[in-house]
């Protein structure tokens, strides 16, 4: 895929993981579901754009 900066994608994954951790610590179920879904999507995107 053209146009995806892997460094920026990795930063987004790291930031989203931090948000998941924050949601867990705050016992915020709504945020946990939202950020978990976002993290799964970002990880899947990373998998798709990673060269074999």
Phi, psi and omega in degrees: 000129178275150173089002179255118178276115184297326178295317178294322178296316178297321177295320179295321178296314180297317180295318180294322176300319177299321178293323176299313180299319178298317179296321178296312181297328181271358182056041181259096187296321181297313178294322179300314179295317182296309182289329176295318178296318179296318180295317178300318180294318179294319179295320178296318176300316179300318179298320182290326184264356179283126178297146180284000000 
